[in-house]
Amino acid sequence: MWEKAILGMAALRMMSGTLELLVALLILKVNQVEKALLINSSLAIVGPLVLLTTTTVGLIGMSDRISFTKIAWIFLGIVCIFIGVRK
C-alpha cells in the first residue's frame, strides 16, 4: 500500500490540477481578455501554496528518516525559489 504522505501529496496535486482545468474552462466562458487575466492571476496564489503544502507533507512523511538540518536546507531552497521568481 501507499504511505499516507504519498496519498496526501497526490491528492493535493490532483486538486490543484482540477482547479487549473476549471479555471481554464472559466476563462473560455468569460471570453474577455481583461477578465481572463484577472482569473488567471488568482492562480498565482494557488501554485506556491500547493508547492509549500505538498513539500511539507512529504517532509513530514520523511521526518523520521531525515535530519532537521536537511529539512531546513530544503525549506531554504524553497524560499530561494520564491525570491528568484518574485517580480
VMD Tcl script that draws the C-alpha trace (Angstrom):
set ca {
  {0.00 0.00 0.00}
  {0.93 3.63 -0.32}
  {2.20 5.76 2.51}
  {-0.14 8.41 3.91}
  {2.26 11.16 2.85}
  {2.22 9.90 -0.75}
  {-1.58 9.82 -0.79}
  {-1.72 13.33 0.66}
  {0.79 14.72 -1.84}
  {-1.01 13.09 -4.77}
  {-4.40 14.35 -3.56}
  {-3.09 17.91 -3.27}
  {-1.68 17.78 -6.79}
  {-4.93 16.31 -8.17}
  {-6.94 19.09 -6.52}
  {-4.53 21.67 -7.90}
  {-4.78 20.20 -11.40}
  {-8.55 20.09 -11.20}
  {-8.59 23.73 -10.17}
  {-6.33 24.60 -13.11}
  {-8.72 22.86 -15.52}
  {-11.76 24.58 -14.00}
  {-10.07 27.96 -14.31}
  {-9.22 27.22 -17.96}
  {-12.89 26.46 -18.63}
  {-13.92 29.63 -16.80}
  {-11.50 31.67 -18.92}
  {-13.09 30.21 -22.05}
  {-16.54 31.01 -20.69}
  {-15.84 34.69 -19.91}
  {-14.26 35.19 -23.36}
  {-12.75 38.56 -22.41}
  {-9.02 39.16 -22.09}
  {-9.32 41.53 -19.12}
  {-11.44 39.12 -17.09}
  {-9.32 36.15 -18.18}
  {-6.17 37.88 -16.91}
  {-7.86 38.60 -13.59}
  {-8.98 34.98 -13.23}
  {-5.55 33.71 -14.29}
  {-3.76 35.93 -11.79}
  {-5.78 34.38 -8.98}
  {-3.91 31.14 -9.67}
  {-0.66 32.89 -8.79}
  {-1.61 32.37 -5.15}
  {-2.56 28.72 -5.53}
  {0.66 27.45 -7.14}
  {3.06 28.45 -4.36}
  {0.64 27.28 -1.68}
  {0.38 23.86 -3.30}
  {4.18 23.69 -3.61}
  {4.67 24.53 0.07}
  {1.91 22.25 1.29}
  {2.98 19.29 -0.83}
  {6.61 19.70 0.22}
  {5.60 19.99 3.86}
  {3.50 16.82 3.67}
  {6.39 14.98 2.03}
  {8.89 16.18 4.61}
  {6.60 15.23 7.48}
  {6.35 11.79 5.90}
  {10.15 11.58 5.84}
  {10.77 13.27 9.18}
  {11.86 10.05 10.87}
  {14.42 9.37 8.11}
  {15.88 12.83 7.51}
  {17.75 15.21 9.80}
  {16.40 18.57 10.87}
  {19.34 20.24 9.10}
  {18.36 18.70 5.76}
  {14.74 19.75 6.27}
  {15.93 23.31 6.95}
  {18.03 23.26 3.75}
  {15.03 22.10 1.73}
  {12.86 24.91 3.07}
  {15.68 27.39 2.45}
  {15.73 26.16 -1.16}
  {12.00 26.79 -1.45}
  {12.48 30.30 -0.08}
  {15.18 30.86 -2.71}
  {12.77 29.74 -5.43}
  {10.16 32.24 -4.22}
  {12.74 35.04 -4.11}
  {14.00 34.11 -7.58}
  {10.59 34.22 -9.23}
  {9.40 37.34 -7.46}
  {8.79 40.31 -9.71}
}
mol new
graphics top color blue
foreach p $ca { graphics top sphere $p radius 0.5 }
foreach p [lrange $ca 0 end-1] q [lrange $ca 1 end] { graphics top cylinder $p $q radius 0.2 }
display resetview
